[in-house]
Amino acid sequence: MSLQQEIINGLKDEFKFKTLGKEWLQGGKCPDCKQTTVFCAAVDPKVVRCGRSNECRWEDTVRNLLPDLFEDWSKRHPRTEAEPNAAADAYLSHERGLDLMLLRGSYTEELYQDYKTRATGATVRFRIADTYWERIIDRPGRFGKKAHFERGGTYGGHVWMPPVTSIEKLAQADEILITEGIFDATAITQVHRHAVSAMSTSNYPDRFLADLRSECVRAKRHDFPRLVFAFDVGRAGVEATRDYVKRAKRDNWEAEAMQVHPDGEGKKLDWNDLLLRHVNWKGNPEKAPLSDTAFETYRYNGAITIAETAHAKGKLIAARRAEQAKSATFYFRHNNITYWAKVKSDDDDDDGGKKSLSGKVHVEQIANCAFRLLYRERDDIKNETRYFARIDFPEGQSEKATPFSNSAISSVGEFRKTLALHASLYTGTAEQLDRIMLNQLRGLKVVQPIPFTGYSRDHKAWVLGNIAVHKGATHKLNSEDYFDFGKSAVKLLSRKRMLDLYYDPDQLKFDWLPHLWTAWGPKGLVALAFFTMSLFAVQIRDKHKSLGLLEITGEPGAGKSTLIEFLWKLLGRNGYEGFDPNKATPAFLARSFLQVSNLPVGLVEGKRGEDDKTPHIKAFDYNELLVLYNGRSPRGTAQKSNDYETNEPDFLGSVYVMQNERINGIPAVLQRLMSMNIDKSNWSAETKASAVKLEQWPSEEVSGTLIHVVRQEAKWLEFFFERFSYHDEEMPKRKPGLYEARPIKCHSQLAAAVEALAGLFPSKLAQSWIDQTVAFVDAMALDRQTSAGGDHPLVVRFWELIDALLDREKATEKGTGLSINQSRNSKTTMAIRLTDFEIKCRNAGLTLPDMDKLKKVLSSSKNPKFLAQKKVNNPDGKVVACWVFEWKGDEAEGRII
């Protein structure tokens, strides 16, 4: 399938177009306004946009919408002897939208290798002067910089020009646009204007200008071409434009500027971006992004950008507004100071600034900084909105993503207070602030805050702090501290970063896997499989409606903590194993469960009820795990509103429990546990060495494992669900006596996750390891089925002591009041007087359990079955208070203990 067909199929899946014509795809659903008004070209689309140009104005590039199709150009288009520049050609044509006929002979496809990491990637290379410049086209995010000049080479004073351009042609031009990059110069050339590239904002092209002047003199031209500096949006481009225009004028050149946005403000948008929009333009040609009308707007933007004084800039803006019949009062920024301007005529009668549009311009400062709203953060659950602004200071410093409340942008007093927090002062009026906000709120980007770290079901993305994964592609925070996925934008609500991730796919290695096997064998792979399965908890519950809970037990010092802490390293959380639920308040517990999604939550070393020596502290009830198994909310709260709304957010993670002994709970909870015991039985010098190696493994070398796993979401889920169905059917056949549906389901999930490890870590896992681990999971399932139907550990211990006392009884004591069994019918019932039980245990040297706690759970005895607590007439004719149970005499030896 060709790249073009993959792009069309991807856009169809994404937007569900209703009309599929030969020229246009129409009727797609807009991600912003939710109307079916999205359209794009049916052949070689570059931009997708909403047709509601006045109400919505949403648009995005195909590159942003389908990033996975624009990653590895050399893999999709391998070079051949016939086509040595195949990947470079595809990149320039499809990614950049450039006409290759304008570039033939000026570039080659090469290979770049990073000096430190040794990672490699295909590049498209252009010669300039005595050096070259190259752009990495294979997953450039792996490298510190996407583009490089030749080491030791110099291009100072020179420019790059398209091969269809020459110094002779430029000498005959009316004007020459000097851009920052090669792709920008080519884009402008493609719309029939003369352009060259200075290659960077730090390169004033004095040698090129000297050659141009010489050629003009040779051609006997007296009015030299006009120079137009058209650098990129941003501070560096603006400052260079101002400096170079002044310098060119000193050298007797006619010089101007063009800017996509005034003062280089606004969304990052270069000439190549505008070309992509231009070639897909559907509308009035005069309003196309690179039309003659648009270039006049960019020229005006450049003029006000290089204005030397606030008054001069105010006059330029006033003249433009007069042409457009706009209000004669307006605000603007100059040198990072905010001004208010008003046009005053001789007969100005102060009619609100709408009568006179020409005359003297009065300018006053209204803030000692410049501010611009970047986006708004909308929380629909709390019905709250926060705004974030960038504040720029005259000295050159800036503060990005500064929060402003609703009241701060609607009340001049609150606005002044907020600005004062950043050592700035607003002296304008309330009316002026309202006008400013009316302008800046128009079309403001909406960013949705995510209250947890991990997977967002609504956005189908993992938001992990400093990195996000969306549809298999990684995204970094943009300059405004949020992730832009094209159709949506998100950020973490909390500034605290739970995970510290380092991800480089070319440097990520899995040499730790053999050590994991050596140290813990199948139990290590079980824990690893559970952690990887946790990364897809939401998707699994969406289909299975539940996810099993892992229980890890073992004596102190057996290596439980070392194992879990290493697995957390793989997820970017160093030195962490979980928290003790008995030391947590209810609010802490609820927040701990709700602050993650598709990540595990660990309950560690929580004392159980029978061992709690501090009765004033309420012990954690492990029966509460029941609701977490199905992903239901661990806590409900009342919503702050005028009605009866409540809030019960779902639990979106997984749960593991780690302590010395198994937890106690109702059978419904126990059946949902997948339990394994880690002991010292297989300890050796080799296992210790591997455990120590993993304990000391640097987190930054393995934390990228999380990203590596979730990027394979589609393949992993397909394999997992297929293997789950297999194990759900085959596990009872492999393990005789296993029949309970719930343990089978939970352990089939675990077995499928174990087998999925081979796909995540190819060549590092031996098949025999997988086979042994699956067999171990089968045994775990049978053990859980058996233990879930048994008695409380205290009850089990009680019957062990009863057996010991019965063995010690003399034959003459059986069937009398001296026996531990006070029942007259000892073949069918067992009646036990607890005071006699205590005395006989002490006399026999047997350790008694906690009798107060035993009395609380003894009535739950299943084998033998508890009947009643009542007074009975013993064989000696005395009435004694007893605990009465079913009894089968000697056959009772077969009970589960």
Secondary structure by P-SEA (a helix, b strand, c coil): ccaaaaaaaaaaaacccccccccccccccccccccccbbbbcccccbbbbccccccccccccccccccccccccccbbbcccccaaaaaaaaaccccccccccccccccbbbbbccccbbbbbbbbbccccccccccccccccccccccccccccccbbbbcccccaaaaaaccbbbbbccaaaaaaaaaacccccccccccccaaaaaaaaaaaaaaacccccbbbbbcccccaaaaaaaaaaaaaaaaacccccccccccccccccccaaaaaaaaaacccccccccccaaaaaaaaaaaaaaacccaaaaaaaaaaaaaaaccccccccccccbbbbbbbbcccccccccccccccbbbbbbcccbbbbbcbbbbbccccbbbbbbbbbcccccccccccccaaaaacaaaaaaaaaaacccccccaaaaaaaaaaaacccbbbbbbccccccccccccccccbbbccccccccccccccccccbbbbbcccccccbbbbbcccccccaaaaaaaacaaaaaaaaaaaaaaaaaaaaaacccbbbbbbbbbcccccaaaaaaaaaaaaccccccccccccccaaaaaaaaaccccbbbbbccccccccccccccccccccccccccccccccccccccccbbbbbbcccbbbbbbccbbbbbcaaaaaacbbbbbccccccaaaaaaaaaaaacccccccaaaaaaaaaaaaaaaaaaaaaaaaaacccccccccccaaaaaaaaaaaaaaaaccccccccccaaaaaaaaaaaaaaaaaaaaaaacccaaaaaaaaaaaaaaaaccccccccccccccccccccbbbbcaaaaaaaaaaacccccaaaaaaacccccccccccccccccccccbbbbbbbbbbcccccccccc
